[in-house]
Amino acid sequence: MSRLKKWWGLSGVPREFLPQLYWSLKKIPETILADFLLGSLCILLLFTFKKLKAMKWKRKYRTLPVYLKIVKRIYWILGAERNLIVVAFAGGVVYALLQRGVLVSYTGTLPPGIPDFKPPNFTMSLANSNETIPLWQIASDIGVGFFFVPLVAMFECVSIGKAFGKKNNYNIDYNQELIAIGLSNLLCSFVSGHPVTGAFLRSGINFNAGVKTTASGLLAGAVVLVALTVATPILAYIPTCAMAATIMMGAIDVTTFHKFGVIWNTKKLDLVPWLVTFVISLTLGIEYGVFVGCGISILMVLYTTANPKIKFSKDGDETRWTIQPTTGLLYPSADHISSKLFKQLKEESSCKTFKIDMGLIVDTDTSIIQSLKILQEKCKKKGMALELFNSQKRVSAILNRTYLKSYCGASNEEDPESTVINSIREENTDHQDNNEADVERGDLRTRL
């Protein structure tokens, strides 16, 4: 939406999405005709050059005549360098229009030369007065933004890396990305540069140009240095409508609306963060959309972890029940697991043995151990046996250290590494034997 006003040549439009949409529509009568027509022509050329590059040829390149090989190469060059060609063409058109006195929006004069390399300035001078704002006041005004803005920039950079990594089939090293952003911002502060972070639209333009690696940044930096040194008079004639056209076409190319159907067919609940991220990015900005979308995804993962599914099954008769959690047993799921087990324990009064299959459990923690101990006490009061079996080595070691030993119910042979007799079961058995002994002694005293 922010590029639409540049395409139409509108001024005085707010940056926020909803006010921007309102004022852009309201100021349509103020549209500069030359900007609108030139921007439309740039969009048409960009779309045409893109289709030329993607054109399928029936014959292989080696079998083509010489003139067709030349044509195909020209098509490829037009498609790969379409942004540069269109912007250069539009700049020439703007120069010709200005010579004839036609009103058109363009970049304007740029200060030539490379910025001086000097330590960053930690104060800010106001343009309309001689007042200088110190660092502590800047920090006080920004507040939590000092932590929020870098966090959003990190999320945005990682998201862009993942998006284009999937398109180009390469993996992203997140630590490397964050180190690169940190060093770039540190060095950039010495040349009075803008903060460095990821940008979806400009990354889309890079992708459309055929860029595959970050080495393109070296070439782009070299071109910028050369342009600042010798080409600033030429860059002054770049039209804002042409820049808007290239960015809009880049955004369209990286938009993946077809993912909606994939998500719908895979898991409909995943549409929640997808839609929320899209709406917030559209209304408030990409950085807020990425941050909120990541937050919702984390909450969904926590909810799934806190509410694992539990399978209950009978072992032949009503006296033995097997319980199998389908995910790991960790702190968020402690209350859910406890309530499910206690409810089942209360309902199954005829049950004599509760068997918990630990085969799918790869880790556990203190909260789960405490819940199992409480369950152990309840089983004792009801005269039931509690068995933990089929546990993995890591979980078995934790259970042994906390006096909750496990045994493998699938095997009759003891495995010293991962299989020991369950102490809970032994304690319950001892408790039952003591009760039977007391009853026998009572019967003997009665007979005497």
N, C-alpha and C positions, 0 to 999 in steps of 0.2 A: 504493500500500500504506500510505503514511503517513496517508492520509485514512480508511482503513478503521477504524483504531483510534479515530479521532474520531467516526466514524459509530456505532460500537458503545459509545462512552463508556468505553473502556479507559484505564487509566493504568499507569505503570511499564513501558512497552514501549520497547525500544531503538529508535534511529533507523536503524541499519543494516538493509538489506533482509532478509537471511536470518535474523538474530536477531529482527527485527521480525515476520517471517512466523511463526516458531516460537512466540514469546510471544503473538502475537495469537490464534493457534489454541488455544494452551494456556489462555488466559484467557477463552475464549468463555463459560464459566459465569459469569464476573464481568460480563458485558454488562449495561449499564443499559437496562432495557426501554423506558423513556420515550425515551432517545436513539435506540435502534434503530427504534422505531415512527415517531418524528418525522422521523428521517433518511430512512426509507423513503417516508414521505408526501411529503417535499420532492423526492425523486428522481422520484416518480410525477407530481407537479405540474409539475416542470421538463420532463419528457418530454412531458406532455400539452400544455403551453403551446407547446412547440416544434412539435409536430404541427399545432396550431391555426394558427400563423403560416404554416406551409408548405402549408396546405390549398389545393387547386386548385379554383377556381370555374368552372363551365361557362360562365357568362355574364360578359361584360366588366363592369367596375365601373360604367361610365356607364349601362349598361342595367339595373342592379339597382334594385329598389324601395328606398325610403328606409330601411325597417327592416333590410333585408339589408346596405345600406351601413354602417349603424350597427354591425351584428353583425360585419361584416368588419373594421371599424376597431377594435372591441373585441378581436377575435382578434389583430390585428396588435400592439396595445398589450400584450396579455398575453404574446405571444411575444417582443417586443423587450425588454420590461422584466421578464421572468420571474424573473431573479435577484433584483432588488430586491423584487418582490412576494412571492416565496417567503420571502426572509430576513425581511422585515417581518412576514409572517404567522407565521413560526416564532417570532419574538421575542414576539409577542402570546401565542402558545400557552405559551411558557416562563414569561412573567409570570403567566399564569393558573395554571399548574401549581405554581409556587413559592408562590402564595397558598394553595394547598391542601396544601402540604407534600410534594409529589411530588419525588423525587430526579431531577434532570436537570442535565446539564453545560451551562454557559453561560460567556460571556466574563468577566464579573465587572467590578468597578469599574475605570474607566479614569481616569488623572490628567487633569483638565481643563486647558484653556489651551494656548496656542501656545508652543513651546520658545523660549528666549531666543536671540537672534542674537549669537554670541560666537566668538572664535577657537577652533579645535579644540584639544583637550587631547591632548598627546603622551605622557602618562603614564597609568597604570591603577592605580586603588585597589582593593584587595581588600575584599570586603563583610564578611568575618568578622574582619578585623584592620585595624590602622592602617597597614599596609605599603603603600608606593607603589612600583610597578614602573616604572623609567625606560624611555625609548624604546629605548636600545641593547639592553636585555635582551629587550624585546618583539621587536625585530628578530632577535635571536639565536635566540629560541624559534621564531619563524615560519620563519626561514631562507629557502630557495628559494621558499617560498610567496608571498613578496613579488612574485616574477616569474610564478609558476605561476598564481596565482589571477586576476590581471588578464588573463592570456592566455586562460584558460578562459572568463572573463566575456566577453571579446571574441568568442571563437568562438560562445558561446551566443547573444549578441546578434545576430550576423550570421546565424546559422542561423535564429533566430526571424524576423528580418526577411525572409529569403529565403522561408521557408515561407508567411508570410502575404502576402508580395508576390505569390507565385504564385496564391494564392486570390483576391486582389483585383485582379490584373492591373496591378500597378505595379512600377517598378524601384526598386532599393535603391542609394543612394549610400553605400558603406561608409565612406568618409572622414567623411561627415556623421554617420553613426551613431556612430563612435568619438569624434568631437569632442563630440557630444551627451552620451555617457556620461561622458567625462572632465570636462566642465563640470558635469554634474549631480552627480557625486561630489565635486567640489571645493566647490560651493556647499552640498551636503548636509552636509558636515563642519562647517559653521558653525552648524547648527541641531540637532546631535547626532542626525542621521538614520542610517538603515541604508544600507549600500553599495547603489548603484544599478546594476542590470544587467537583462538580459532574464529573463523567466520564462514558460515554455511554458504552464503551466496558467492563470496569470492573464491571459496574452495570449489564451488560448482563451476565457476568460470575456468579455473585451472583444470578441472576434470574434463571439461568440454574441449580444452585445447590439447588434450591428449597427454597431460602430465601423469606420470606413473610413480615418481619418487619425489622426496623432499629436496633433491638436488636442484629442482626448478627454482627453489628459493634463492640459490646462489646466482642463477642467471637473472632472476627478477631484480635482485639487489644490485647487480652490476648495471642493468639497464636503467634503474632509477638513478644511480649515481651519475651515469653518463647524461641522462636527460636533465638532471638538475644542473649539470655543469655547462652543457652547450645547447640544450633543446628547449629551454623554458619559453622562448618567444613563440615556438611552434605549438607547444602544449597549451598555450593560452586560448587557442581557438577550438579546443575539444568541446563539443556541445554536451550539455548536461542530459539532454534527451537521449543521446547515443549511449552514454554511460548507463543510463537507466534501462535502456533496451537490452544491453549486454547482461546486466545483473538479473533482470527479469527472466531472460531466456535461460540463464544459468540456473536460476531457482527452479524453473519448470523442468529442466533436464534431471535434476537430482530429487525431484519430488516423486515419492513412491506410493501413489494411491492404490496401486494394485495389491499392496500389502494388506489392505483392509480385508479382502477376500481370504487371504492366507491366514490371517489372525482369526477371522470368523470361523473358518473350518477347523482350525487347530484348537483354540481355547478362547471362547467368547469373552471371558473375564479379562483377558489381556487387552481388550479394546478400551478399557477404562483409562489406564495410563496413556495409551495411544491418543485417544480423543482429547483428554485433558491437556496433554502436552501440546497438541495441535492448536486447540482453542486459546490457551494461554500464550503460546508463542505468537499467535496471530494478533491477539489483543494487547498484550503487555510487553512482548519482546521474547526473542529466542532464549535469552539467558534465564528469564523467569520460567519459561516453559520447560527447559531442560531440568532446572532445579526442582520444580514441583513434580515433574514426571518421574524423576529419580526417587523423590520422597515417597510417592505413591507406590512405586515398584518395591521399595524396601518394606513398606508397610504390608504389602501383599505377601511378600516372602515371610515376614514375621508372623503373619496370620496363619499361613500354611504350616510353619514350623510349630506354632503354638497349638494347632488343632490337627494333630496327625490322626490318620484313620487307624482303627483297631479292629482286627478280625477275631471273632469269638467262634469257637467250634467245639463240638463234643467228641470225646474219645470213646466211642462205642456205647457208653451208658451215661446216665445222668450224674455220675459221681466224679467224673474227670472232665475238666474243661481246659482247652488250650487257647491262650491269648497271644496274638501276634501283632505287635505294632509295625506299621509299614514304613516308618521313617525313624530317624535318630531320636533318642530321648535326651533332651536338653532343657535348660531352665524355662524357656517360654512355654513348653508343653507340660510342665509338671502338674499344674492344676487340672488341665484337661485330662491327662492320663489318670490322675488320682480319682477324679469324679467318675470316670467311666468304669474303672476297676471296682471302686466302692459300690457303685450302683449295681454292677453285675454280682458282686459278692452278696449284696443284700437280697437280690431277687432269687439267686440260686441257693436255696436253703439245703437242698439235697446233695450239693456238691461237696466232695471230700478232698479233692486235690485241684489246685489251680496251677497250671503249667504256663509259664511265660516264655514264648519262643523269642530268643534274643538274636536270631540269625541275621536280621536286617539292621541291627543296631551297630553302628560303627563308632559311636562315642556316647558318653553320658556325663552327668555332672552331679554336684552335691544335692541340688533340689530333687532330682529323680531318686537318688539314693535315700534321702530322707522319706520320700513318698513310699518307696518300697519297704522301708523299715516300719512305717506306720501300717502298711498293708500286712506286713508280717505279724504285727501285734494283733490286728483284727482277725487274721486267720487263726492265731493261737486261741483267741477267745471262743471262736466257733468250732475249734477242734479240727481245723483243716490243715492240709499240707500245702506249702507254697514252693514250687520248683522253678528255678531259672535254668534253662538249658540252651544248648546250641550257640553259646556266646562266642564272639571272636576274641582273639588273644588280648587285645587292648582293653576291651570291656571286661573280660574275665579277670584281668589283673586289677582293675579298679574295684570290682566286686570283692575280690579276695582281700584287698587292702582295707576295705570297709566292712569286713566280716559278713559279706553277702556272697557266699561261694556259689558257683554254678557247676552243673554237670551236664554232660551230653546224653540226652535221653535216647538218641538214635543208636548208641553203642553200649554194649555191656562191659567193654574193656576200658580200664582207666587210662587216660592220657595225662601224664604228669604236667605237660605244658599248658593244656587248656581245659582239662577235665578233672574235676574234683567233686566229691559228694557234697550235696547242698546242705549247708549247716542249718538252714531254716527248716528243711524237711526233717533233719535229725532232731532238732529241738522239739518240733511238733510231735515226732514219734516218741521221744522220751517223755513228753508231757502226757501222751495217751497211755504209755506203759505205766507211768506212775499212778495214773487214775485207776487202771486195771488192777494194779497191785494193792491199792487202797481198798478197792472193792473186795478182792479176795481175802484180805486180812479181816475186813468187816464180816464177811460170810463165815470165816473160821471162828471168830469170837462168838457169833450167833450160835454156831453148832456147839461150841463148848458150853 
